[in-house]
């Protein structure tokens, strides 16, 4: 990670050497040289040997040093168990930084309570530790920070992220340039992290398609053999300013800003040259140039600053376009004794930057500070979802409402990942239940078709074992109609949803006053289906006006079941003579058929029969209600044998298998669960799950409110279980990452872990 490289150049490491074993000595030597991935290997061997021999002193030291190696590489989830082990073995920390470092790692997984405990222990050892005091202020900030629903949402940009570090996006004309420690054909291992040395890569983002072009290295001489990153472009002069660590020969111990000019004819970058204030006395990096090209902001551990790394700026010399005035520190309002890094200038009104010195959520947090002339106001924490308990930095705006930033938050594809943020669209979802009319039991695997009648787009879902369906991709200012189809059942009328004028997220379901449930009638031979509320006045056969609404439902059933033919059956009460009632009931049945004809139902699909008083519900009815119940209208299916229900059932099963192979909509599980997201596309990709082969993991595809189809795999009760499966999935060629849900709603990994932790403590 480039940010960690800069940390190293800024810090003096005090070392311990026990000399108990050759592996310890080799580990200490590698640690001193800051080749932490090699040092970890030696310490791990020493730890194994110490465990076997019962040498707790060596085991404690080796555990501590492994933790410190992971700490230096900012691999927080792996550092934590080794800090815990060192403490359990009573390791005596002579450097007096262990508890603070351990607390920092705990902060990055969101375990704020235990982190506070470690910081308090640190202050007991070293009461004047200003950095630890700032960390405790961060714990206080988190305790008092108000929770609110952000108007932004973030998504991992799987298309460009890898298992390595991908970070610090910047705009370069029509491309996005970023740094990555991924391995290419000419990469060599960076022994500090075990990844490749970082280089500058580029891609193109197609906003209309939400698609990313293949990633490629910047061409020409801009990339050195060593670490290159944190790019910014002065579009007026076609000159890039970027951070380079270790020097072009690899001999330097610090970082500096270099420049490279783009050759339009050759479409390549020129050989880097040193920025005017190059020095080997301290490190500088993370440049960001203002839109007018006259101010360059950057981070530096210049000893004239406030401690750690500070944000500085240089003004272009008004008398010489290729010269810069002396660097100026942004002052104590912006800078702290800790680290301020990764400035970004969207306009001339202020800057964005990252800091672990101002109160935040853990690790580096993103802040904005307004500029007023030559002074700056109080930094404002951008809060979640921009900030998490881990490191959040390297912000870039693509438009007024969207952009990119970097985070190593829990659940990503790799180490540092690039995330996209965008203004939330109105999130509208609907859900309902499909049950049998006979016993109200749920009907599983019914097809639920959601048709956007405004755009004519159609989505198909399957009901789960509880007969439930969920559709979470409705948009505002649209009209929808939802249909349900199940072989062997009559397909009922659809449900209409109008979202015109909706400006807030909403759930359209029975819990919020909307009947989105379906009751299906099973198709049975010789069964009479009652048409409710079809009533007639005494001795009359004209339809009451109230009957029309109910008959329209029958029209819908006939339209939704075009292959059925029916007979309308009319029954009278027992008053009047048998002959009179037969004539009356025939006329009543015919009046229903006439109405159905008027609504476009062809006559060849309809028969009618009047049954008079021959089949009363209440024999010898006494009350008017009983007489009214006897004056009923029903229908029966007269072409049952021709419906070929067995063949239709086979077709239905094939449809289910096809939908499952494409990924079902994920079930609305109660409680918290974790899944692996393996992709996101604008158009539905039925081949997204092909690589899974015979893993037997359930696959889900859901179209979400931003219009993207997201593909997830599995359903796990713990983050650890999901993360373990991630390694297997990625071996198949995916760049998956862990996502969390609570009661079917997407939540952040940190929020899920905190809620699980609270649940375990109760």
N, C-alpha and C positions, 0 to 999 in steps of 0.2 A: 504494500500500500504506500502510495506516495506520501500521504499524511504521516505515516509512521516513519518513513525515511527521514522526513523533516524533523520529527521528534528526536531521532537518534543524533542528528547533527547538532541538536540543541542541548543535549543532556550529557552530563558527565556521569559515567557508570562506575560506582564503587564495587569492587569485586572481592569475593571471598575465595580462599583456597585452602581446602582441608588436607588435601594430599593423601586421603585414605586409600585411593586406588588410582590406577593408570587412567581409567575412564573418567574419574573426577578431574584429574589434571588436564586431560585432553578437552574435557567439557569446559573447564575454566578458561583454557587457552582460546577455544573457539568463541566462547562468550565474550572474552576480552576483545576479540577481533570482530565482534558483532555478527558473526555467522551463526545466527541463532538456530537455524534448522539443523546444522551439524552439531551444535552444542546439545540440543535436545536428544539427539541419538546417543551421545556419550552418557549423558545424565540418566537416560532411560536404562542403559545397560548397567550402570552403577546401581540404580534403584532395584533392578531385578536381583542383582547379586546381594545387595544389602538385605533385601527381604528374605532371601534364602538363608543367609548367615545370621539373621536376627540382629543386624547392626542398625539400630534405630537412629543413631546419630547421623550416619551416612544416608540412611533412607530419608530422614527429615531434610537434610541439606539438598539431596538430589531432587526431592519433591518440590522444594522451594525454588530451585534453579529452573526446573522444568516449567513451573508456573510463571517464573519471570521471563523465560524465553517466549512463552505464549503471550505474556503481557506485552513484551516489546513488539511482537508481531500483531498485537491487537486481536488475537484469536481468543476472545473472552470466554466462550463456552467451554473451551478445553483448559483454560488456565484455572478455572474455579475449583475443580476437584483436586488439583495438585496443591493449591493454597490450603484447601480444607485439610488435606492429608498432612501437610507440613505442620499446621497448627495442632492437629491431633497428636503428632509425634513430638510436640513441645519444642519446635524449632525456635532458637533464640536469634531474633533478627537484629544483627548488629548494624545493618544499614538504616534501620528505623523507617523503612518505607513499606514493609510488607503489608501491614494492615490497611494502609491507604490504597496500595495497588490492588489488594484483594477487594476492598470496597468499591474501587472503580469498576472492576470486572462484574461485581454483583449489581451495581447500578445499571450496567449495560444489558442485563437480563431482566431488569425491572424488579429485583428483590431489594426494594428500598429499605425495608425494615432491618434486614441483616447488614446492608451496606452502612446504615447509620451506626449500628453497633460496632462495625469495624473502624469507622472514622473516629468514634469516641475512644476506642482503644488506642488508635494512632495518636490522638491528642494527649492521652495519658502518658505516652512515651515521649512525645515531642510537642509540648504545649504551644510553641510559637510557630507551628506549621500553618502558614497562611493558606496554602492550597487546600489542606484538609478542612480548614474553617470554611472556605468557600464551598466545599463539597457538602458540608452540613447545611449551609444555606440552601443548596439545591434540594436537599431532603425536605427542608421546611417549605420550599416553594412547591414541591410536589404534593405535600400534605395539604396545602391550602389552595392549590390551583383549582379553579372552578372547571368542572366538566361541562362541555357544550358540544352540540352537534355541528361539526365543521361543514362549511359549504363546499369543501373540496374533497375529492377522493384520489387515492393513489393506486397505481398498479405497477407491478414489476414488469420491466420491458424484457420479456424472455427472449425476444428475437435477437438481442445484441449482447445479453449477459452470458457469462460462462461461469464455470466453477472457480475461476480465479478472480482477481480484482478488476472490476470495470467501474470507472469513476470519472468525476470532474468533466461533465459534458460542456461543450462550448460551441457557439455558432461560428461557422466559417463559410461565408456566402450562402450557398444553398445546401451545405452539408452540416452534419453534426460531428465534431471532433471530440474524442474522449481518450482517456488513458486506459491501458489494460496490461495486466501481467500474464496474459495468456501466452502459450507457447506457439511460436511460428517456426518455420523451417530453419531459421537462422538464430533462434533463441538459445540462450545459455541460462543455467540455473542461477538464480540469485540466492546465495546461501543464507542471506538474512531471513528470508521468508520461506524458501523452498519452492517458490513460484519462478516464473521467468522474470527477467528485467522488464520494466515497464516501457512501452512504446506508445506512440500516438497513432490512433486508428480513426477512420471516418466511415460514416454511413449517411444515408439520406432518408428523411422521414416524410412519407406521403400522408399528409393530414386527412385528405378526403377518403383515403382507403385505410387509414390507421395502419399503414404497412411500413416496413423498414427494408431498405436495400441491403444486400450482403455487405458485411463489414470487411474493410481492407485497410492495410497500412498506408500511412501517408507516404507518398512517393518522393524520392530525392534524398537529400542529405540531412533532413531535419531529425530523423531518428538516429541516435547513437547506439553503441553497443550496450550502453548502460541505461540508467533510469531517466526517462523523458515523460513529462506530463504537465498538466495544468496549463492549457493553451488559451491564448486570447489573440484576436486578430484586429489590427488597425486597418480597416477597409480602405481608408484614404491612401495609404502608402503600400498596401498589400504586404504588410510586414506582420509576422507572427511573433509574439513574445511568449516564451514558455519556460517551464522550470526543468532544469537538468541537474541531476545529482551524480556525484562521483567524478565529474569532469569528463571531457570527451575521451581521455585516455584511461579513465577509471582510477586514476591515482589520487584524485581529490577526496577529502573527507567530508565535504559539505556540499550544499546545493546553491545554485545561482540561476539567475535569469539570463536566457540566451535569446537571440533574435534570428529569424530566418525569413528571407524574402521569397515570395512565390513568383515563379517564372511562367507567365501566361502562355508563352509560345510552346514551351516544353511540358507545361502542366505538371511541374515538379517543384519541390522546395529546395532552396539553396542551402549551402553549407552554413551551419550556425555560427554566429559571431557573438561575442560577449556583450551584454548590456553595459551601459556606461558605468554603473556602480558595482561591477563585478569585484568580489573580494574573497580571499581565503580565510579571513578573520572570523567570519560568521556566515550563516546561511540566509538565503532569500529565495522566495518562490511564490507560487500561486498567483501569477499576475492577472490582472483584469483591467482592460483599458476602457475609459469612458467613451460614450457614443461619439463625442466630438473629437476624440483622439488626443486630447490635450492633457489628460491626467492618467497616470498609471498607478493603480493600487496593487499592493502586494503584501505578503507576510514575511516577517524576518525576525530572527532572534538577536538582532543588533543589540549589543549590551547597553546601548543608550535608551532602550525601551523600558517597559514596566515589568518585564519578567516573562519567561516562557517565550511565546511568539506573539508579536504585535502586528496590527495592520498599519502599514505606512503608505505614503503616496509621493509621487514625483510629478511636478508640473513641467510641461514641455517649455523649453526656453523660447520666449517670444522672438528672440533675435536669431535663433538658429534652429531650424526644424529638426535637425538630427541630434540636438543636445537637450539634456534634461537638467532641471534645477535640482538642488540637493534634496534627498528624501526627508519627509516631514512625518513625524509620528501623529496618528489621529487623536491622541490624547487619552486621558484616564477615563473619560466617559465610555469610550469604545473598548479600550484595552485594559486588561487585568493582569495580576501576577501569574495567571495561568496562560492558556493558549487561545489566541484569536487567529483564524486562518480562513482561506478560501473566500476572499472578497469577490463580489459580483456586482457590477454596475448596470442596472437596467436603464436608468436615465440619470439626469444630473440632479435629481431631488434627494438622493440618498443611496445607501449601499446595503447589500445583503452580505452576511458573513457568518461563519461558524465559530462557536466558542464553547469551551468547557470551564470558563471562568465565571461567566454570568450564570445566575440560577436557571437551571434547566431540568430536563428529564433524565439526564445521564449521558455520558459520552459527550461528543460534540453536538450542539444544538444549533439550528438555524435562527438567525436574528435579522431584524431590519432596523436601521438607524437612519433617521431623516437628517438631511444636510441643510443648514441655514448659513449661507455664505461660506466662511471657512471653518465653521464650528458644527458639531454634531450633537443631536439630542440623545435621549435615553434609549438604549437598545430595547426592542420589543421582541419577545420570544414568539416565534411563529406557531408554536403549540402543535399538537397532533392534528392532522395526520402527517404534517411535514416532519415533526420531531417525534422521536421514540426514545426508549431507554438506551439505545445504542448510538453509534455515530451517524449524524445526519449533516451533510455538507455539500458543497459544489452545486449550488442552485443555478438554473438557467431558465429564463422565461422564453417561451416560443411565441406566445401571444399574450394578450391581456388576461386570458383566463386559463392558460395551460403552460406547462413547462416540464423541466426535468430536474432531478436532484439525485444525490448519491446517498446510500445508506447501507450499513452492514447489519440492519435489524434482523431479528430472528426470523427464520423461515425463508430466506432468499435463495436464489439459485446458487450463488457462490459466496465469496468473501464480501467485498464491496460490490453492490449492484446499483445499476441505474434504474430509477423509478420515474414514472410519468405522473404528474398531477394535473387535474382538470377540474373545472367547476362542476359540481354535481348537477346532473340533470334531475328533474322531478322524478322520483322513484315511485312508480305505481305498480302495484301487484294485485293479483286476484287469486282466490283459492276457493275451493268448494269440495263437496263430497258427492260421490255417486253411489246410490244404494238401490236395492231391490224393493219394488213396491209391495211385495208379498210379506217379507219379514224384516225389512229395513236393514238387512245385512249388507256390508260393503261389497262392491264389485271391483275386483282387481283387474288391471290391464285393460280397462275401457279406454278407447281412443278419445282424447279430448282435443278438438280442433279449435284453435284460436285464430279467427280471421280478422285481420285489420281491414275493415271495409273501406277505409279511406285510401290505403295504399295497395290493397288487394294482397298483401303479404299474409302467408298462412304458416302457423307453427302447430306441430302435433306433439301432444304429451301422452303419457300413460298414467293411469291412476295407480297408486301404491296399494299395499296390502290392506290399508284402512279405507280404501276407496277414495283417497284424497288426491287432488291435483293442485299444482301451484304454477302460476305463470307470473314471472317477475320482470317482464320486459315491455310492459305497456308504456306508451309515451303520451304526453299531454297533447291536447287538441286533435285527438283521433277518435274514431268510432270502431268498436269491436263487436263481434258476435261469436259466442262460444257454443259449439255443438258437441254432443257426446254420441259415440257410436259403439255398440257392443253387439256382437253376433248373438242371435237368439233373443234379442230384446228389441222392443220398438224404440226407435230413435226419437227422443222428445224434441219439442221446440227449443231453439237456441235462446241464450241469454244475451241481452244487449247491454253494452257498457259505452257510455259517452264521456270522454275525458276532456271535452272542449272547455277551455277556461280554467282548468285545474292548474294551480300554481304551487302546490305543496305536495310532498310525498304522502301517499295514502294507501291503505289496504282496503280493497273492495271485496268484502266477504261478510258472512253472516254475523261475525262478531262486531261489525261496524254498520249493521243495518241493511246489508245487501244480500238478497237470497241468490247465491250462486251454486246451490245444490241441485242435483238432478235425481229424480226418482224414476227408475226404469221399469216398465211393464214387460214381463217375460212373454214371448210369443208362444201361445198354446193353442192347440187344436180345439175347436168348438167352445172356446172360452168367450164369455160376454164381458166386454170392457165397458164400464159405465162412463157415460159422458155426463159429468156432474153439472148441476145447475141448469139443465135444459128443462124448463118447466113451461106448462101451458095453463091457461085459464080453464075453468070448468067448461066442458063441452066445446072447447076451442082447439084449433090445430095451428093457429098462427103462432109463430115464434115470438116470445117475449123479447124486448130489446136487450135485456140482461143476458139472454141466451147466446147472443151473437159473439160476445167475448170468449165464451167457452168453446163455441164451435170453431172459432179461429185457431184455437189450440189443436183441434182435430185436423184443420186444414194444414197446419204445420207438420203434424205427424204424417199425414199423407204425402206431403212434399218431401219430408225427410226419409220416408220409406216408400220410394216410388214403385217398388215391386209388389206391394200388397194390394189386394182387392178386399173390400169390406162389404158387409151387409149392415144397414142401419135397422135396428130393432126398436120398435116403439111399444110401450106398455101403458095401459090405462088403469084407472082405479076400478073398483068393482061396482060402482054405481052405473045405472042405465043397463040396457039389455046387452046380451052377448053380441048380437048382430050389430048393434049400434057401435059398440066399443071396437069391434073389428074394423069397421069403416073409419071410425075416428082415429084409431091408431095407425092405419094405413096412410091416412092423410097427414098425420103428424110425422111419420117416417119420411113420406115424400117431401114434406116441407124442409126437412133437414137436407135431403139429397139435392133439392132445388138450390138451397143456399150454398152447398158445397160446389155444385155446378157453377154458380155465379162467381165463385172464387177461383175458378180455373181447374177444378178437379174433373177429369173426363168421366163421362157417364159410364163407360165400359168398366171402370174400376168400382162402380157403386151398384149395390142392390138395396132393396128395402123390403121390410115386412112388418105388418102390424099384427101384434099378438093379442090385442084386446086385453081382457082381464084374466087370461089363462095362466099367467105366471106372476102372481102378485108377490111382493116381498112380505107384506103383512096380510095374511088371510083373514077375512072378515074384519077389515080395518075399522077402528072405532073413532080415532081422532083425525082432525084435518091434516096434521103432520104426516100421519100414516097414509092417508089417501094421497097426499102430495108425493110421498116417497114411491108409491106404486105407479104414479104417472111419470115414468122414467124413460130415458132413451139410452140405448147401448149400441155398441158395434161389435161384430165378430169377424175374424179373418176367414175368408171363404176359399182362398187358394193356398192353404197351408202346405200341401204336398209339393207345390211348384216352387216353393221358396228356397229349396236346396240348402238348408241350414248347415248340413255337414260340410258341404263344399265351402260355404262362407266362413265356417269356423276355421278351416284350414288356411284360407286367405288371411283371416285375422291373426292367426298364429304366426304366419310368415311376416306380417306387418310388425308384430311385436318383436320378432327376432331381428328384423332390420333396424328398428328403432333402438333396440338394446345394443346392437353392434355399433351404431352411431353414437351411443351414449344416451341413457335416459336422463331425464331431469332428476337431479339429486333429491332424495326424500327429505322432508322437513323433520329431521331428527330432533327430538327433545334433548336439551342439555348441550354440552360442548363436544364437538368432534373436529378432527383434522383430516384434510384431504391433500392430495398432491395435484397442483395445477400443471398440466403438461402443454397447454397451448391456449391461444386466443386468436380468433380470426373474425374478419368482417363478414365473410360469406361462410356458410356452414361447410365444414370439411369432413366428409364422411370417412376419410382415411386416417384421421388423426390418431386413432387408437390401434392402427395396424401393427405397430412395432411391439405391442404388448404380448402378442402371441398367446401362449397358454398360461399366462400368469394367474388367471382366474380372479383377478381383481375386478370389482364392479367399476364400470365407467359411466360418467355422467356428462351430459352436454346441456348447458343452459344458456339461453340468450338473455343477456342482462340489459339494464336500462340504458347503457351507453351504446347499444346496438351491436356489441361484440358477443360472439359465441365463445364461451369459456369451457374448457374441457378438463375435468377433474377425475382423479382415480382414487379408489379406495375410500374407506371411512374408518378412522383410527381414534381410539379413546385418549391417546396421549401423544404429545408432540414427539417424544422420543421414538415411539413406534412408527410414526409417520416419517421422521427423519431417517430412521434405519431403512425403511422401504425406499426412500428417495434414492439412496445409493444404488439400489438394484434397478430402479426405473431409469436412472441416468445412464447406466451401463448399456441400456437398449438404444441410446441415442437421443434421449430427451434432455432438456434443460429445465427440469421440474423445480417447483418450490412449494413449500408447505403453506396452506391457507387454513384458516380456522372459521368455524361457524358456531353460532349459538341459536338453538331453536330454528335452524334453517337460514338465519341471517348472517352474512359475512361480517366478521369482526377481526381486529388486528390480533396477531399472535401474542403480543404482550398482554393485551386485555384478556385473552383466553387463559394464558398462564396465570395471571393474577387471580382470576376468578376460580380457577382450579385450586390454586394454593389456598385461597380463603376457604374454599369448601372443605379442603383436607384439614384445616385448622379447627373447624367447628366440631 
